[in-house]
Amino acid sequence: MGFVSGQVSENFAVGEVIVGFNENVSLDDANLLVEFYNLSWSEGYPSFSNDSMKWGVVVVPSSEEDEWISVFDNESIVKYAQLNYIATAQVNDSDCVLEGKVCEDVNNTICCDDLVCDEELSVCVVEEVDCINRCGDGVCDDSVCEGEDCPCVEIEESCPADCSSSESEKSWIYAVLIFVAAAVLIYIGYKIAKWALVAVALAALAVVYYFIFMF
């Protein structure tokens, strides 16, 4: 992401960590955090061009990149922290940025395969396919097809109305009540039918008795 000012090892710059900040974080807050750890920005950073692109390259001791990533990840004002990958440093027609790697420019960065550059996270991610929102229909669609015109995947966090444990318990209670009500109605119907047959039989006997003994 940006120019690599440090030594390159494999696919990242040694002694550098990229730190992204939340939208509500000011430039002063970012500077105070870096100064608090007695670190410094790489030349030309940080970049706070807009609310969704607040990031910078922090210079850290060599071979301690992972440790500093963990430190920054635990800070509440930090959105993400990662190695300063150089996949975007030499982008041409045959190069592309892999999933999860930083993309500097949404319009000019070439992400691999079906990936797109996420404006908020500034990384290449899998492009989301439009799905049909069926939250609220009473069915938890936790396993769906892939592609257009398929329902969106539902979990308790995204659709508590259909997938929460309380709703599931209510569904079981309703099912039991319906079963009990059906059983009672069948029993009452059976009793009514039984007494109806008895009444028909008695009426038939009365008619027979009338014709035999009255004529």
C-alpha positions in Angstrom: 0.0 0.0 0.0 1.7 3.2 -1.1 5.4 3.4 -1.5 7.6 0.8 0.3 10.2 2.8 2.2 11.8 -0.1 4.1 13.6 -3.3 3.3 11.5 -5.9 1.4 11.3 -9.4 2.8 9.1 -11.9 0.9 5.9 -9.9 0.2 6.0 -7.2 2.9 8.2 -4.3 4.0 10.3 -5.2 7.0 9.9 -2.8 10.0 6.6 -1.4 8.8 3.0 -2.0 9.9 -0.1 -0.5 8.3 -2.7 0.8 10.8 -6.2 1.8 9.8 -8.4 3.9 12.1 -12.1 4.2 12.7 -14.1 6.9 11.0 -14.5 9.1 14.1 -10.8 9.2 14.9 -9.0 12.5 14.4 -5.4 13.0 13.1 -4.3 14.2 16.5 -5.7 11.0 18.1 -3.7 8.9 15.6 -0.5 10.8 16.2 -0.9 10.6 20.0 -1.3 6.8 19.8 1.9 6.4 17.7 3.8 8.7 20.0 2.5 6.9 23.1 4.4 3.8 21.9 7.5 5.8 21.0 7.1 4.9 17.4 6.9 7.1 14.3 5.2 7.3 10.9 6.9 6.3 7.7 7.6 9.3 5.5 4.4 10.7 3.8 2.0 9.2 6.4 -0.5 9.2 7.9 -3.2 9.6 5.2 -6.5 11.0 6.5 -8.0 12.0 3.1 -11.6 11.1 4.1 -13.5 9.4 6.9 -13.4 5.9 5.3 -9.6 6.1 4.4 -7.8 6.9 7.6 -4.6 4.9 7.8 -0.8 5.2 7.9 2.4 3.2 7.8 4.1 3.0 11.3 7.8 2.2 11.6 8.4 -0.6 14.1 11.5 -2.6 15.1 12.4 -5.3 12.5 11.1 -8.8 13.2 8.6 -7.4 15.6 5.9 -6.6 13.1 3.4 -9.3 14.3 3.8 -8.2 17.9 3.0 -4.6 17.0 0.0 -5.7 14.9 -1.4 -7.4 18.0 -0.8 -4.2 20.1 -2.6 -2.0 17.6 -5.4 -4.4 17.1 -6.2 -4.1 20.8 -6.6 -0.3 20.6 -10.2 0.8 20.4 -9.6 3.6 17.8 -7.9 1.1 15.4 -10.0 -0.5 12.7 -7.3 -2.9 11.5 -3.5 -3.5 11.6 -1.5 -5.6 9.2 1.9 -6.0 7.5 2.7 -3.5 4.8 2.2 -5.9 1.9 3.8 -4.8 -1.4 1.4 -6.5 -3.7 0.1 -3.1 -4.9 3.5 -1.6 -5.3 4.0 -2.9 -8.8 0.6 -3.4 -10.3 0.5 -4.1 -14.1 -1.8 -5.9 -16.4 -0.6 -9.3 -15.2 -0.5 -8.5 -11.4 -3.4 -8.4 -9.0 -4.1 -8.0 -5.3 -5.1 -11.1 -3.4 -8.1 -11.4 -1.0 -7.4 -9.6 2.3 -4.5 -7.6 1.0 -4.5 -3.8 1.0 -5.8 -1.9 -2.0 -4.9 1.8 -2.1 -7.1 3.1 -4.8 -10.6 1.7 -5.3 -10.7 2.8 -9.0 -7.2 1.8 -10.0 -6.3 -1.2 -7.9 -6.6 -4.6 -9.7 -8.0 -7.3 -7.3 -7.7 -10.9 -8.3 -10.5 -13.1 -9.7 -13.9 -11.9 -8.5 -12.5 -9.7 -5.7 -13.3 -6.0 -5.3 -11.6 -3.3 -3.4 -13.7 -2.5 -0.3 -13.8 1.3 0.2 -14.3 1.1 4.0 -11.6 -1.6 4.8 -9.3 -0.7 1.9 -8.7 -4.4 1.2 -9.6 -6.7 -1.6 -12.7 -8.8 -0.6 -15.1 -11.2 -2.3 -17.8 -9.3 -4.2 -21.1 -9.7 -2.5 -23.9 -11.1 -4.6 -27.4 -9.5 -4.2 -29.7 -11.8 -2.3 -33.3 -11.7 -1.3 -34.0 -10.5 2.3 -36.5 -12.8 3.9 -35.9 -11.9 7.5 -39.2 -11.9 9.3 -40.9 -14.8 7.5 -40.6 -17.1 10.5 -38.0 -19.4 8.8 -34.3 -19.2 9.7 -32.5 -19.5 6.3 -29.1 -20.6 7.7 -28.4 -22.7 4.6 -29.2 -21.2 1.2 -28.1 -21.4 -2.4 -25.5 -19.2 -3.9 -26.1 -16.6 -6.6 -28.7 -14.1 -7.5 -32.4 -14.5 -6.5 -31.3 -16.7 -3.5 -32.3 -15.8 0.0 -29.8 -14.1 2.2 -28.1 -16.2 4.9 -29.7 -15.6 8.3 -28.1 -16.1 11.7 -29.2 -15.0 15.1 -27.2 -11.7 14.9 -28.5 -10.7 11.4 -32.1 -11.9 11.8 -33.1 -12.5 15.4 -36.8 -12.5 14.4 -36.3 -15.8 12.6 -33.2 -17.3 14.2 -33.2 -16.3 17.9 -33.4 -19.1 20.4 -36.4 -17.5 22.0 -38.2 -17.6 18.7 -37.3 -21.2 18.3 -38.7 -22.0 21.7 -41.9 -20.2 20.9 -42.2 -22.2 17.7 -42.0 -25.4 19.6 -44.5 -24.2 22.1 -46.9 -23.3 19.3 -46.4 -26.7 17.7 -47.2 -28.5 20.9 -50.3 -26.4 21.6 -51.6 -27.0 18.0 -51.0 -30.8 18.5 -52.8 -30.8 21.8 -55.7 -28.8 20.4 -56.0 -31.1 17.4 -56.0 -34.2 19.7 -58.8 -32.6 21.8 -60.9 -31.8 18.8 -60.5 -35.3 17.4 -61.5 -36.8 20.8 -64.6 -34.5 21.1 -65.5 -35.3 17.5 -65.2 -39.0 18.2 -67.5 -38.6 21.3 -70.0 -36.6 19.3 -70.0 -39.1 16.5 -70.5 -42.0 18.9 -73.5 -40.4 20.6 -74.9 -39.4 17.3 -74.8 -43.0 16.2 -76.5 -44.0 19.4 -79.2 -41.4 18.8 -79.8 -42.6 15.3 -80.1 -46.2 16.5 -82.6 -45.3 19.2 -84.6 -43.3 16.6 -84.6 -46.3 14.3 -85.8 -48.6 17.1 -88.6 -46.1 18.0 -89.8 -46.1 14.3 -89.7 -49.9 14.1 -91.6 -50.1 17.4 -94.2 -47.7 16.2 -94.9 -49.5 13.0 -95.0 -53.0 14.7 -97.1 -52.3 17.7 -99.2 -49.4 16.6 -100.6 -51.0 13.4 
